[in-house]
Amino acid sequence: MKLPGQEEFEVSSACENVPTGELENGPGSCPSPDGTSDTDRGDRGVPTDPLLFIQLNELLGWPQALEWRETGRWVLFEEKLEVGAGRWSVPHVPTLALPSLQKLRSLLAEGLVLLDCPAQSFLELVEQVTRVESLSPELRGQLQALLLQRPQHLIQPTGTRPCQGSAHPREASHNEEAPLKEQRQNPLRRKLPPGAEAGAVLAGELGFLVRPLGAFVRLRDPVVLGPLTEVPLPSRFFCLLLGPSTLGRGYHEMGRAMAVLLSDRQFQWSVRRASSLHDLLAALDAFLEEVTVLPPGRWDPTARIAPPKCLPSQHKRLLSQLREVKGPSAQHGALAEDRHGHWPQAPSPELQRTGRLFGGLVQDVRRKALWYTSDFLDALHPQCFSAVLYIYLATITNAITFGGLLGEATDGAQGVLESFLGTAVAGAAFCLMAGQPLTILSSTGPVLVFERLLFSFSRDYSLDYLPFRLWVGIWVATFCLTLVATEASVLVRYFTRFTEEGFCALISLIFIYDAVGKMLSLTSAYPIQSPGSPAYGCFCQYPDLGGNESQWKKTEPKDRGDISSMDLGLVNASLLPPPECARRGGHPRGPGCHIVPDIAFFSVLLFLTSFLIATALKHVKTSRFFPSVPTLPGRGWLVSPFGANPWWLSVAAALPALLLSILIFMDQQITAVILNRAEYKLRKGAGFHLDLFCVAVLLLLTSVLGLPWYVSATVISLAHMDSLRRESTACVLGEPRSFLGIREQRLTGLVVFILTGASIFLAPVLKFIPMPVLYGIFLYMGVAAISSIQFTKRVQLLLMPAKHQPDLLLLRHVPLSRVHLFTAIQLACLGLLWIIKSTPAAIIFPLMLLGLVGVRKALEWVFSPQELLWLDELMPEKERNIPEKGLEPEYSLSGDTEDVSRRMGPLRRRGQEWGGPS
């Protein structure tokens, strides 16, 4: 029998598993600048009681030498004592036999129940528990002496052998109730959050008892009960389950059942507030109504179920109880409440119109000004140092790659040097002024395509390129400032996941394509040679006076480490940690990621260092990093407005500027929407209007200086966010690490761009970095970004037989053929975007990006709102107009209507059942 709410979580998307005392700002809360939350979790119905540590002490040795021995412990999951191995088992989901719960209920109904017991010591507690009429004075004395015996614990101090308790059980006197030394040194204590309490369950068989004895005690004030529990925590609950000898392990299983009940948050919440035996039994009955029974013969009872990666929401169980108590009226209110992400939330303030010119910009400035000081103080963490190194390597790789491509496209008018200078100037200014400083500005593929077309047009019509480009930049800045003034950024509400995934997939493929292409281009200069294989080369010589001849010469490699540049880059990308593990400290997403937390922050540094050492020791011949490439001779750093161009060209530049403005707006705002998703739990809010304003000003600046144009880089920005993930540190007894949010600050980006500018003067040092290593990081970021979107998972379903497909919520509510149709439409749009980008028709590429929104709108004629609810999300007007009745599950296999209603939450609450980008 599985316990309620602890099923495997592949079919649920709510990950609310933050220990008490570690939740900094929960989902849906509105934090203030000082870090406090305006919404109390207790008011929202989520239990705020202290975490409870439960221990089972079992009476063993009857009838020879009786002793109490700790045989199990619980917080969220169960750990069993493996006596033969002398250790604790791995945490696992507890399973119980249904008769043990039924016998426990009967024993509690007939036994002693003390609520708000005033006992202040273990001795007083034992005296109150043994005051039952069925015990004679002699038996009462024997039982008290037995209960006061010191139990045996298995405590495993770090780096030492397991430490057992006293070898000879003895009674605890008044002055022996202080915690033992090994209790205070128990490493488990450090994993429990402050304020945690304990619950002790004592169970066993006692031959001199004629009838079962059951007692349940809730102490009015928690008190440390001496050495009763292995961790010296104040105890809130005490349960005693004793009785005559029986066949099997009846009392052991009843003790486990009681411990499991106390480890359940809903039962614990009810028992803490119970005022009578009736309330206690009602809480147990409510638990029994939610249990899942596994049929005998279909499952091995000795099997241990691994803890789920994410625990189900306790909120849904509260809603279920509320509907049972208050009836249909409460059910309608609860569904409406759950429809908006558990509790009603106001629309995002960044996406509300003010009705005033530059009103959105003013609101963004006021909102972000409150956090400006903390944007620098929050960066004082070792994790930020690792993020700086990682994003710095990604930024210079991007600057070299796109700088080289831009130099080829413009015949040297702009090159690697301009790319480094522009990246440093624009990026640093953006990090200081932007509304979302985690965004990384960089050259992007679509903008590079536009630059190439603009230069080709100038060359074909004998125009001066840089002055013409200056006027295009002036018009683009003007159009973007107009969009800021009219609050056009609120239109990002219409950028659904369909649009985001298409754009993100395109940019990721550009990263992968460029990285692989660059590594393949190095194979001609640095050919592939397997270890020990001969190398051949052609040379000419004069054998005699009669003439010359050509010969093939066979040479042996200098050493066995002679590998290719492409091999080096691919190996580097393959050896980097998985995207869900890298730089995240441990295993936040469950089993499979076992990096030590402090080391994981510096994984990129370790990989870079290892490959630098390997290439130095093996003398690998490959291209090296050298950024100081001279610019076009004769050009200045200030571009003349006209040059040799006619005056009317300054007006005609408005036409290409209009197309570029659409591209800049789509590129910037789609990236901003992706970075500001609700699942990232950003506390300081977004700044759509302020970000676009900064991009417009920087476009004007870079146009005047003749530097490349910069816009938000989707892949690098996602990598930046991923490198700054904050996760819980105290994981107790199998609890997975909880995602707490992003370390929001301005300093990492600022330092990255300062280092990028300084790289021009650090060539003697940076020249030792092999370019294939940088291309490997480039490839890794592209693969990590494209593998994090739902679109990739649905493409995999196209190639996967139905019987091997994962049990996903999406497939429970939408027919597979409709899922494939939606995926095929997305693939067609992606292919069309790639073709247009790669052909002379790339001038209309910005319009095609805008067309993605139109395609998504047209899909409402092909798919029902129910299907779009799961495949993508509803448009804002559809979300308001579609009634609740039309959103009930049409193809549900499990009847989980709450999961359906959950998907009608805020604009950015989506996609988490696929693991979401992180």
C-alpha positions, 0 to 999 in steps of 0.5 A, spaced: 500 500 500 502 506 497 501 512 502 497 518 499 501 523 495 507 519 495 506 516 488 511 517 483 511 524 480 512 523 473 505 525 472 505 531 476 508 538 475 508 541 482 514 541 486 513 544 492 518 541 497 522 546 501 523 545 508 521 549 513 525 555 515 529 554 508 523 557 503 526 564 502 520 566 497 515 561 495 511 561 489 506 566 488 509 571 494 511 578 492 517 579 496 519 586 498 526 589 497 528 587 504 527 580 502 521 578 506 514 576 503 508 579 503 504 573 503 504 568 509 504 561 507 500 559 513 494 564 510 495 560 504 493 554 507 500 551 507 502 548 513 507 552 517 508 547 523 515 545 525 518 539 521 517 533 525 523 527 526 519 521 528 523 515 531 521 508 532 524 504 538 522 497 538 522 493 545 526 486 543 529 480 547 523 478 550 523 474 555 531 474 556 534 481 556 529 486 554 532 492 551 529 498 547 533 499 540 531 504 535 529 500 528 526 506 524 526 513 523 522 518 518 522 525 516 519 525 509 521 518 508 523 512 512 530 509 513 530 502 516 536 499 521 540 494 517 542 490 523 547 486 519 550 491 516 550 496 522 548 502 518 541 505 516 538 504 509 537 509 504 531 513 504 525 510 501 517 511 500 514 507 506 509 502 505 504 499 510 499 493 510 492 495 511 491 491 517 496 494 521 493 501 520 486 498 522 489 495 528 492 501 530 486 505 529 482 500 534 488 500 539 488 508 539 480 508 540 480 503 546 487 506 549 489 513 553 489 519 549 492 525 552 492 532 548 496 538 551 499 534 556 503 538 561 509 533 562 516 537 563 520 531 563 520 524 561 519 521 568 513 525 568 511 523 561 512 515 563 508 516 570 502 519 566 502 514 561 502 508 565 496 511 569 491 506 566 486 502 570 488 495 567 495 495 570 496 493 577 501 497 581 506 492 581 505 491 573 505 499 573 512 499 576 515 494 572 513 498 566 515 504 568 522 501 569 522 498 562 520 505 559 525 509 563 531 504 560 536 508 555 535 505 548 540 503 543 541 508 537 545 507 531 549 514 530 554 514 525 558 520 526 562 523 520 568 519 518 568 514 524 565 508 525 558 507 527 557 509 535 552 504 539 549 507 545 550 504 552 551 496 551 548 495 558 541 498 558 539 502 565 534 506 568 534 514 567 534 518 573 532 525 574 539 527 572 541 522 567 535 526 562 541 530 559 542 528 552 548 524 551 555 526 547 554 522 541 547 525 540 549 532 540 554 530 535 549 526 531 551 529 523 543 528 522 542 534 527 545 539 522 541 536 516 534 538 520 532 545 519 532 550 526 525 549 530 524 542 528 521 537 533 521 530 535 516 524 535 517 518 539 514 511 537 515 505 542 512 499 540 513 491 542 511 485 545 511 484 553 509 478 556 506 480 562 501 484 559 494 481 559 491 486 554 494 491 549 496 497 552 496 503 547 497 511 549 498 517 544 500 523 547 501 530 545 505 535 549 503 542 551 510 544 550 515 540 547 521 538 551 527 534 550 526 527 553 533 525 554 536 520 550 529 517 548 531 520 541 538 519 537 537 527 536 536 531 542 530 535 539 524 537 543 519 532 543 512 534 541 508 527 540 509 520 544 506 514 542 506 507 546 504 501 543 505 494 547 501 488 548 502 480 549 506 476 544 502 475 538 504 471 531 508 475 526 510 482 527 504 485 529 506 491 534 512 492 529 508 494 524 503 498 528 509 502 530 511 503 523 504 505 521 504 510 527 510 513 525 508 514 518 502 517 520 506 522 524 510 523 518 504 525 513 504 533 513 496 533 513 495 528 519 500 532 523 497 538 521 490 535 524 493 532 530 496 538 532 490 541 532 486 536 535 482 537 541 479 530 542 479 523 541 474 524 535 479 529 532 484 524 532 480 518 529 477 523 524 484 525 522 486 517 521 480 516 517 482 521 512 488 518 511 485 511 510 481 514 505 487 517 501 491 511 501 493 507 495 492 499 495 497 495 491 494 488 490 498 482 493 502 478 488 503 483 483 508 487 487 514 485 492 513 488 499 520 487 500 522 492 495 523 499 496 520 505 492 525 510 491 523 517 493 520 521 487 524 527 484 518 532 486 513 531 492 506 532 490 503 539 492 499 539 499 495 544 497 491 539 493 489 535 499 487 541 503 482 543 497 480 535 497 478 536 504 475 542 503 470 540 498 468 534 502 466 539 508 463 544 504 460 541 498 459 543 491 460 551 493 466 550 496 468 546 490 467 551 485 471 556 489 477 552 490 477 550 482 477 558 481 482 559 486 487 553 483 486 555 476 490 561 478 496 557 480 494 555 487 491 562 489 489 568 485 494 572 483 494 579 479 496 580 472 504 581 472 505 589 473 510 589 468 505 587 462 499 592 464 498 599 460 498 605 464 495 609 458 501 614 459 507 616 454 513 612 457 508 610 463 511 603 463 518 605 462 517 610 469 514 604 472 520 599 471 525 604 473 521 605 480 520 598 481 528 596 479 531 602 483 528 599 490 533 593 488 539 596 485 543 596 492 541 589 493 543 587 486 550 588 488 550 585 495 547 579 492 553 577 488 557 576 494 557 568 493 562 563 491 557 561 485 557 568 482 565 567 481 564 560 477 558 564 473 563 569 471 568 564 468 563 560 465 559 566 461 566 569 460 568 563 456 561 563 452 562 571 451 569 571 448 567 565 444 561 568 441 565 574 440 570 571 436 565 567 432 560 572 430 566 577 430 570 573 424 563 572 421 562 579 421 569 581 418 568 576 412 561 579 411 563 586 411 570 585 408 573 587 414 569 593 416 567 590 422 571 584 425 573 581 432 576 587 435 570 591 434 566 585 436 570 585 443 570 592 444 562 593 442 561 587 447 564 590 452 561 597 452 554 595 450 554 589 455 557 593 461 552 599 460 546 594 459 548 590 466 548 597 469 542 600 467 537 594 465 531 592 468 533 584 467 541 585 468 541 577 468 540 578 460 547 577 456 547 582 450 551 579 444 551 578 437 546 574 434 545 570 428 539 573 425 542 580 426 548 578 423 544 576 417 541 583 416 548 586 417 550 581 411 544 583 407 546 591 408 553 590 406 551 587 400 546 592 398 551 598 400 557 594 395 552 593 389 550 600 389 556 603 391 554 606 397 559 608 403 557 602 408 558 605 415 554 612 414 548 608 411 549 603 417 549 609 422 542 612 419 539 605 419 541 605 427 538 612 428 532 610 425 532 603 429 533 607 435 527 612 434 522 606 432 524 602 438 523 608 443 517 609 439 515 602 442 517 604 449 513 610 449 507 607 447 508 601 451 508 596 446 512 591 450 505 589 453 504 585 447 509 580 449 503 576 452 501 574 445 508 570 445 506 563 447 510 557 448 509 556 440 513 562 439 518 562 444 520 554 442 520 556 435 525 562 436 529 558 442 530 552 437 532 556 431 538 560 436 540 553 439 541 550 432 545 556 430 549 555 436 550 548 434 551 549 427 556 554 428 560 550 433 560 544 429 562 548 423 568 551 426 571 545 428 570 542 422 574 547 418 580 546 423 581 539 420 584 541 414 589 545 418 590 540 423 588 533 420 585 528 424 590 523 426 589 517 431 594 515 436 600 511 432 597 511 425 602 514 420 601 521 417 603 522 410 605 528 406 607 530 399 614 534 398 618 536 392 626 535 392 631 535 386 634 528 386 639 529 381 641 534 375 636 531 371 630 534 374 625 533 380 620 529 382 614 528 387 614 523 393 610 521 398 613 521 405 611 517 411 612 520 418 610 518 425 606 522 429 611 526 435 607 522 440 601 518 442 597 524 444 596 527 437 589 528 436 584 533 432 582 539 434 575 537 432 576 531 437 578 536 442 572 540 442 567 534 441 570 531 447 570 537 451 562 538 450 561 531 452 565 531 458 561 537 461 556 535 466 549 534 464 545 541 463 541 539 470 547 538 474 552 543 472 553 548 476 547 547 481 550 543 487 549 536 488 543 533 484 537 538 484 533 534 479 534 527 483 538 521 482 544 521 477 547 528 478 552 526 484 557 532 484 559 535 490 556 542 491 562 546 492 566 543 486 560 543 482 560 551 482 567 550 478 565 545 473 567 549 467 573 551 470 575 544 472 574 542 465 578 548 462 584 547 466 584 539 465 584 540 457 589 546 458 594 541 461 592 535 457 594 539 450 600 542 454 602 535 456 601 532 449 603 537 445 596 538 441 597 542 435 590 546 434 588 553 433 589 558 439 585 564 442 588 571 440 583 576 440 587 582 437 585 582 430 586 589 427 580 593 424 580 596 417 585 600 416 583 608 415 577 607 419 575 612 425 572 610 431 566 616 430 562 614 423 561 620 419 553 621 418 553 622 410 560 620 407 560 619 400 552 617 400 547 622 398 543 626 403 536 622 401 539 616 403 538 618 410 531 618 409 531 611 405 534 608 411 528 608 414 525 602 410 530 597 412 530 600 419 523 598 420 525 591 418 530 591 423 526 594 428 521 588 428 527 583 428 530 587 434 523 587 438 522 580 437 529 578 439 529 582 445 522 581 447 522 573 446 528 572 450 526 577 455 519 573 456 523 566 456 528 569 462 522 571 466 518 565 466 514 564 473 518 557 474 525 561 475 521 564 481 525 571 480 523 576 486 525 582 483 521 582 477 522 584 470 523 590 466 520 589 459 520 597 457 526 598 461 530 593 457 528 595 450 529 602 452 537 600 454 537 596 447 535 602 443 540 607 446 546 602 445 544 601 438 544 608 437 551 608 440 554 602 437 552 605 430 555 612 431 562 608 433 561 603 428 561 597 432 556 591 431 549 591 434 547 587 440 541 584 442 539 579 448 542 572 446 537 567 448 542 561 449 548 565 453 542 568 457 539 562 459 546 559 461 547 565 465 541 564 469 542 556 469 549 558 473 546 562 478 540 557 481 539 557 488 537 551 491 536 548 498 542 546 502 539 541 508 536 535 505 533 530 510 532 523 509 532 522 502 529 529 500 531 532 493 534 539 493 529 544 492 529 550 487 529 556 491 530 561 485 535 565 481 541 569 484 539 575 481 544 581 481 548 585 476 555 584 478 556 577 474 554 580 467 558 587 469 565 583 470 564 578 464 563 584 460 569 588 463 573 582 462 571 581 455 574 588 454 580 587 457 581 580 453 584 585 448 590 586 452 591 579 455 592 576 449 599 573 452 595 569 457 589 567 453 593 565 447 594 558 451 586 557 450 585 552 445 579 554 440 576 547 440 575 548 447 571 554 446 567 551 441 566 545 445 563 550 450 559 553 445 556 547 442 554 545 450 550 551 451 546 550 444 545 542 446 543 544 453 538 550 451 535 546 445 534 540 450 530 544 455 524 545 451 518 541 450 518 541 443 524 537 443 521 532 447 515 532 442 520 531 436 522 525 440 515 522 441 515 522 433 520 517 433 518 513 439 513 507 439 507 508 443 509 503 448 515 506 450 513 513 451 513 516 458 507 517 462 506 524 461 500 528 463 500 531 455 499 524 453 493 523 458 489 529 455 491 530 448 491 524 442 497 522 440 495 524 433 494 531 435 500 531 438 504 529 432 500 534 428 502 540 433 509 538 432 509 537 425 507 544 424 512 547 429 517 543 425 515 546 418 515 553 421 522 552 424 525 549 417 522 555 413 525 560 418 532 556 417 531 556 409 529 564 409 535 565 414 540 562 409 537 565 402 537 571 399 530 572 402 533 573 409 531 580 408 524 578 410 526 574 416 523 579 421 517 579 418 517 571 419 518 571 426 512 576 427 508 571 423 509 565 428 504 569 432 500 569 426 501 562 425 499 560 433 493 564 432 491 560 426 492 554 430 485 556 434 482 553 428 485 547 428 486 545 435 480 546 440 482 550 447 482 543 451 488 541 446 492 548 446 491 548 453 496 542 454 500 543 447 501 550 448 497 555 452 491 560 451 491 567 448 490 572 453 483 573 450 481 566 450 483 565 457 478 570 459 472 568 454 473 560 455 468 558 460 470 553 465 466 548 462 469 548 456 476 546 459 474 540 463 478 534 460 476 530 454 481 525 454 483 524 461 485 517 463 486 519 470 480 524 472 485 529 475 481 535 473 485 539 478 492 538 473 487 541 468 485 547 471 492 548 474 494 549 467 490 556 466 494 559 471 498 566 470 501 567 463 508 564 464 506 558 468 507 552 463 511 547 461 513 544 468 511 537 466 516 536 461 522 539 466 522 546 464 528 550 462 533 551 467 
